Structure formats: C-alpha cells, structure tokens
Amino acid sequence: MDVATRAVVTTAVAALVAGAAIVGQMPVVIVAGLLALTIAVGWPSLLNLPNVLGSGVVIALGGVGAVLAVTATQGQPFLRELPIVVALAVLLSFVNELARQDGRFRLVESVTGTVTGVLVATSAAGWVVAGRAPGGTSLVVSGAVALFLGGLVAALAAAFRVHGWPTAAATAVAGVVGGGAASLLMPDIGLVAGALLGLALGILLAALDLLFDQLPALRKRLPSLAAVVLPVAVSGLLVYVVGRVLVVA
C-alpha cells in the first residue's frame, strides 16, 4: 500500500470516528474496539515480531479489554481501571514468551514489540473516554476532523510526490485548520482549544508519516493495516488529555 493510499484510508477512519461520535457513545465504543483489533492484526507483522499469532492475541486482549474497561467505568476518573488492564496485558506478554516453542530467539525484541503494541491498542480507548468527558462529542469530532484534514493534505502531497518536512509542515497546518473549523461548528469547545488540539494531532500525524515513509514492511497488507489506523488509535488518549487541559480546565 503506497503512501497516498494509506493517507486516504486514514482520513476515512478519522471520518468514521467523527460520524460515530455524532451518532452516540456505543458507536464510538465499537469503532475504538475495531481500531484496537486492527492494530493487533497488523502490528506484529509491522515490527516483524517472531511470534506473530501470540503477540497479536496479547495485543487484542489488551486493546479490547481497555475499551471495555473504560466503557464500564462509572464516574470520574474514567481511566482508573486502564492501568490494571495494561498491567495484565504486560503479564500476558511474558506468558506468551514462555509458551513459545521456537527457542525464544529475539526474546527482548518480541517482548518490547508486544508491549508497545499493547500501549498503542489501549490508546484507542481514549476516544471512548473523550466522548464521555464534558463536551465530549465536540471534542471527539474536532479531533477527528483535524486528523481527516491532515490526512487529506498528506494524501495530496504524496500524490504530487512531495515528501519530507514540507509535507509535515502542511499536515500540521491542516490539523490546526481542521480542529479550529470544527470547533466553530460544534458547541462546548472554543476556537483556541480546537486549534491547539488540531496542532497536536497534526504534529502527531506528520511525525508518523515521516517515521513510516519508505518502510519496506508497508509493501505488505497486514503491516499497512496497522499503519493506516495507528494515527487514529494513538490520537485517542491525546484527544482526551488535551481536552481535559483545554476544555475542562
């Protein structure tokens, strides 16, 4: 999957998050769970981990478990059960290594890659928490629109074969424009908060584009799946944290 196609798919996923937030909380939970599962499917192949199936199962359990945990949590803080889920997933990553029958080569790489995948997958639960926070729908929609516009600019830059820092700068600016524009249309979030949220997400998206640019593993389907949903999944917790600072405060 080439860079332009990945950027287009990322914009589609961001649009899906925005649409889910407008419909209600349960669609956001479903989309967050699907994000976590997609990371679980593609992350081990993206990092070329030695035990693809075992690592994928651990990441899936951690990611979906995090989404279900924050959904079931009643009252603030909604993230109070998340550390328990992450700790159990980390424990499972060691159990996964003990169950290997291949000589456990590249042991450290396997453990760190699996744990990193767990952290990425559990970040998708941030969309659920952000939606439950004060001004949650406006917050989620503004963040998703910022990702959408940033991804669209990245896709256009890739189509015209523009790479590197110019694309990164344009992506960050597009995030600011997207977040600010969405804040003007949505209640409960101001223009400054929306623009700063868009800036944070635009920088994140640009950084990930630079990180994965020309990565050989992305020529395959499963790693590409993880790469296209990674910016959206990781943005979940970022949207919640920025929202807590700028909107709630």
Sequence and secondary structure as in RCSB ss.txt:
>XXXX:A:sequence
MDVATRAVVTTAVAALVAGAAIVGQMPVVIVAGLLALTIAVGWPSLLNLPNVLGSGVVIALGGVGAVLAVTATQG
QPFLRELPIVVALAVLLSFVNELARQDGRFRLVESVTGTVTGVLVATSAAGWVVAGRAPGGTSLVVSGAVALFLG
GLVAALAAAFRVHGWPTAAATAVAGVVGGGAASLLMPDIGLVAGALLGLALGILLAALDLLFDQLPALRKRLPSL
AAVVLPVAVSGLLVYVVGRVLVVA
>XXXX:A:secstr
  HHHHHHHHHHHHHHHHHHHHH HHHHHHHHHHHHHHHHHHHHHHTT S HHHHHHHHHHHHHHHHHHHHH  S
S TTTTHHHHHHHHHHHHHHHHHT  S  TTHHHHHHHHHHHHHHHHHTHHHHHHHHSTTHHHHHHHHHHHHHHH
HHHHHHHHHTT  SHHHHHHHHHHHHHHHHHHHHHSTT  HHHHHHHHHHHHHHHHHHHHHHTT GGGGSHHHHH
HHHHHHHHHHHHHHHHHHIIIII 
